[in-house]
Amino acid sequence: MSLPDYEQVNAALSISDNLPSAAEVHGLICGFICAGKKMDGKSWLEPILGHLQTQNKDLVRHYKQRLLEIYEISNLKLQSFEFDFELLIPDDDTDLHYRAEALSHWCQGFLIAMHRAGIDFKQMPASEAKEAIQNISEISQLDYDTIGEVTEKDEMAYAEVMEYVRMAVLMVYSEFVTEQGNLGLRSGSKQLH
């Protein structure tokens, strides 16, 4: 079981100017999963579909079906002991600027979802997951416009950063959902583990 093709998902989402990219959508979905958010359809679909919820119902139904498919695959991969979780970003044969932009958008979506789920990063105790989230935050601000002529060194650096994000998300999932059940990490909670 693998994620759908990035370009197909991105093309479907680009029908509306107000929908996020496929990378950001996947980041949002994974952020909600890692925050331990119950996927009841409201909390995570609203920030993705936004204004479409009140417009074209057939289009919304189509998007929801596609997003649920991405959610189910991602959730299974995050729970898997095979470490085969992957990011929904462009293939390696696409332009590095495009891939770097998508990775930045993926990280932005992940952080937005964690925040919307009530995770208060400032209140988190020091941990590997907190450090990972801080690093994901830095990657989300990646200045992909400054990449000049792409070298092999650039490609290697991108691959390392992408792999770091992939493993960091698995670590966050493990610490928030598996080990602690996400107890005490939401803003307003008095109990911190």
C-alpha positions in Angstrom: 0.0 0.0 0.0 1.5 3.3 -1.0 0.5 6.9 -1.3 -1.1 8.1 -4.6 1.0 10.0 -7.1 2.0 13.4 -6.0 1.3 15.1 -9.3 -2.2 13.6 -9.5 -3.2 14.7 -6.1 -1.7 18.2 -6.7 -3.5 18.5 -10.0 -6.8 17.5 -8.3 -6.3 20.1 -5.5 -5.3 22.8 -8.0 -8.8 22.9 -9.4 -9.5 25.4 -6.6 -7.1 28.3 -6.0 -7.8 28.2 -2.3 -6.7 24.6 -1.6 -3.2 23.9 -0.3 -0.7 21.9 -2.3 -0.6 18.1 -2.0 2.6 18.3 0.1 0.9 20.7 2.6 -2.2 18.6 2.7 -0.1 15.5 3.6 1.8 17.5 6.2 -1.5 18.6 7.7 -2.9 15.0 7.8 0.3 13.6 9.4 0.5 16.5 11.9 -3.0 15.7 13.1 -2.2 12.0 13.3 1.0 12.7 15.3 -0.9 15.0 17.6 -3.2 12.1 18.5 -6.2 14.1 17.0 -9.3 12.0 16.5 -10.0 12.0 12.8 -13.7 12.7 13.1 -13.8 14.6 9.7 -14.2 18.1 11.1 -11.0 18.9 12.9 -8.7 18.0 10.0 -10.9 18.4 6.9 -11.8 22.0 7.7 -8.3 23.5 7.5 -7.8 21.6 4.2 -11.0 22.1 2.4 -11.9 25.5 4.0 -14.5 27.4 2.0 -15.3 24.4 -0.3 -17.3 22.8 2.6 -20.2 25.2 1.8 -19.9 25.1 -2.0 -19.7 22.3 -4.5 -20.8 19.2 -2.6 -19.8 16.7 -5.3 -16.3 18.3 -5.4 -16.0 18.2 -1.6 -17.1 14.5 -1.6 -14.4 13.7 -4.2 -11.8 15.5 -2.2 -12.9 13.9 1.1 -12.6 10.5 -0.5 -9.1 11.2 -1.7 -8.0 12.7 1.6 -9.4 9.8 3.6 -7.4 7.4 1.4 -4.2 9.5 2.1 -5.0 9.5 5.8 -5.6 5.8 6.0 -2.3 4.9 4.2 -0.3 7.5 6.3 -1.8 6.3 9.6 -1.0 2.7 8.8 2.6 3.6 7.7 3.2 5.6 10.9 2.0 2.6 13.0 4.1 0.2 11.1 7.3 -1.3 12.5 8.8 -1.4 9.0 9.7 2.3 9.0 8.2 2.6 5.4 6.4 5.8 6.1 6.9 8.3 3.3 6.2 12.0 2.6 3.9 12.9 -0.2 6.3 15.1 -2.2 7.5 15.2 -5.8 9.6 12.5 -7.2 13.4 12.7 -7.4 13.4 13.3 -11.1 11.6 16.7 -10.7 13.4 20.0 -10.4 15.1 20.5 -7.0 13.6 23.9 -6.5 10.1 22.3 -6.8 11.0 19.5 -4.4 12.5 21.9 -1.9 9.4 24.1 -2.0 7.1 21.0 -1.6 9.2 19.9 1.4 8.9 23.3 3.0 5.1 23.3 2.4 4.9 19.7 3.9 6.6 20.9 7.1 4.4 24.0 7.3 1.3 21.8 7.0 2.6 19.5 9.7 3.3 22.4 12.1 -0.1 24.0 11.4 -1.9 20.8 12.2 0.0 20.2 15.5 -0.8 23.8 16.5 -4.5 23.4 15.6 -4.6 20.1 17.5 -3.6 22.1 20.6 0.0 21.1 20.9 1.8 23.8 22.8 5.5 23.5 21.8 6.6 26.0 24.4 5.1 23.9 27.2 6.7 20.7 26.0 9.4 19.3 28.2 12.8 18.9 26.6 12.8 15.7 24.5 14.0 14.3 21.1 10.5 15.0 19.8 10.6 18.7 20.8 14.0 19.1 19.1 12.6 17.3 16.0 9.7 19.7 15.9 12.0 22.7 16.2 14.1 21.4 13.3 11.0 20.8 11.2 10.0 24.4 11.9 13.4 25.6 10.6 13.0 23.4 7.5 9.5 24.9 6.9 11.3 28.2 6.4 13.7 26.8 3.8 14.6 29.5 1.3 14.3 27.4 -1.9 14.4 30.5 -4.1 18.1 31.0 -3.3 19.1 27.6 -4.8 21.3 28.4 -7.8 22.5 25.9 -10.3 21.8 22.5 -8.8 24.9 20.4 -7.9 25.2 16.9 -6.7 26.0 18.3 -3.3 22.6 20.1 -3.3 20.9 16.9 -4.2 22.6 15.0 -1.4 21.8 17.8 1.1 18.1 17.7 0.0 18.0 13.9 0.4 19.4 14.1 3.9 17.0 16.8 4.9 14.0 14.9 3.5 15.1 11.7 5.3 15.6 13.7 8.5 12.0 15.0 8.3 10.7 11.5 7.6 12.5 10.0 10.6 11.6 13.0 12.8 7.9 12.5 12.1 8.2 8.9 13.1 9.9 10.0 16.3 7.2 12.5 17.1 4.5 10.0 16.4 6.2 7.5 18.7 6.6 9.9 21.5 3.2 11.6 21.3 0.9 8.7 20.3 2.7 5.5 21.1 4.6 6.2 24.3 2.5 8.8 26.0 -0.8 8.6 24.2 -0.4 12.4 23.8 -1.4 13.0 27.4 -0.4 16.4 28.8 1.0 17.9 25.7 -2.1 20.0 24.7 -2.2 23.7 25.5 -4.0 24.3 28.7 -3.1 21.0 30.2 -1.6 21.0 33.7 -0.1 17.6 33.3 3.2 17.4 31.5 5.1 14.2 31.0 
